Amino acid sequence: MNSVQATETLGPRAAANPGGLVEWFWRGNALRTAKAAPKTSSVRRERLRRARLAAELADRTIDPAEPLRDGSALPLAITLYREAAYWALLAARDEAEGAPSLRELFEGKTGAQFALSDADFAAVRSVLAEKTFVETAEERTEVLCKQADLSQAFVHGLIQSELDASDRVTTVLVQRWVRVGTAAAALAVALFLTFGAVQRALQGPDLALGKPWRASSKAFDCHPKEMECGGARSAMFFHTQEEQDPWVEIDLGSPQTFARVEVVNREDCCTERVAPLVIEVSDDGKTWREVARNPETFRSWEATFKPVTARYVRARVARRSTLHLVRVSVRPN
């Protein structure tokens, strides 16, 4: 009896047992003890089936078989984890209590019920129950990575417990997934940052960074750091009027040799306005020669070509349109 009680003790004291660190993370002994409980009703099993389906779709969305054409699917994955959390938490309630909202399902809950710190539980509740899908979609990628990992860990802890009429099963499995998931998320963030640094080193410096630029016209003042331009929530740094062949031009300051131009389109809407986009270079800002062209709509485009030496770089829409971009980078390789 004493050994079982010691195994189930939360926090650092669990490490006093043989293999305590593994048990603290994986909770194997505690889980075997907690699973000695009767199975749930058919209604609860159906709710859990729906939770598992939503979680599986979320997992596949995070790691799609093929790259998605329209950018990160992390906001969609978090939305699916919200649905999974709803069905899993609903399965733990009495069937006669009705079907409240996800926010109501979180009400009255504490981190201790799921073996989470107050800070971790508050983070889970904020991501899954308090934010709208619009607010989630507007988060930065690095924030979304952390939120998706946290949501995945919490939801899988709820689901895999199968809520076998025992709150202890839920507690132990949420412990396992959050503890392991938090460690994995920290490792993933470290790898992401390392990969980004290596990738930037391989790509070479952005020759356009901090250099003067001008556009063919100005429809609005843009403030990319504040994510605002003409009342739209976007990081675009300029917005032309509708005109024939709108363009943005960057002065590199002196002739530079480069072989790649990266273009990031406006992210909130109107991506079709950018096509067809032509990349042109010039020695004097007057005579231009084309080095790349993209006839398709895109979120981001990496234009590669044989190395050229020029002082000026221009992105131009080859028709009557409006041009607005988030970033134009010029790379030596």
Phi, psi and omega in degrees: 000317181297322181293323178295316180297321179293323180297322185276353180296132181279153172088195189297335183296338178297335181290351179286341179285158173301133184065031188298325182293317178297316179295323180297322178280309192269335175059037183296311180296317180296324181292317179299321179293319184289335184282357178281076183208154180292156179288160182275172181287171180295326179295316180292323177297322178295319178297320178291326176299317178295321178296317180296321180296314180297320180293321179296318177297321178297316179300317180291329179291321179296321183235073184291154179295326177232148178303140179279141185286333189251028173100196185293139177258011182301319177301320178294320179299317180295322176299319178293324176294327175300315180296318179298318179296322179301308183293323180292316178291325179295325180296336180279350182270161174295137186296338182274358185274359179085191184235089180284180177283168179296321178301318179293327178294331178279338183297138180083349179277151177231161178299327182299329179294336180245014181058038178245152172292162179301322181293316180295318181292322178297323178294317178299313181297321180297315183292314189271326191247340187251334180271146174275166179294333178291315179297322178296316183296337184268000179287156175290157185300317182294327177290317179298323178301313180294317181294321179294318178297317180295317179297317180298315181298315182294313183296316180294329175296319178294313186291312186291344173292335183058009174045051184286059179054027182216114177297336183292325179297314178301314182302311185295317183287325174297321174305309184301308186291322180290318181293312178293318181296322179296317177297317179295321180295319179297319178294318180297318179296318179298317178294321179299315180293320179295315179300318180298320179293318178295317181298317179296323179294319180291324181288336185086173183291158174274106183293342181270350185297124178077003181274153179293149180216164174209154180244164183294334178196173179226120176267326182215158167279131182248144180230082187300325180294329178269003181054052181212135174204114179059031181087354179267147177271098185201153178267012179300142185261355174203164180208111180278169169283168172286125185199174177281126176054056177296149184211163169229136187235137179242131177262111182284355176092327179199163179302128180232150177259128182210163184221007181207139174234126179256130182236128176249122184281164173305135190265341189269332180188179165059032182294337183291343182293342187279344187261141355277140182255133181245135173258125182232153179231157182208150176269332185237001182079008181238315180258122187243149174228137183281136177240342180200155180211139176233112182277354186257157171290145182209158170272317174216150183219131176251103181271117178246147183199172177298142182308135177232157176242122182200162178264327185246143176232136182226137171251124187225135173276123186272056175184181174282123184192189174238139182242133176206122185231154177273323183203144168229115181244144179242122186243143180287338181211000000 
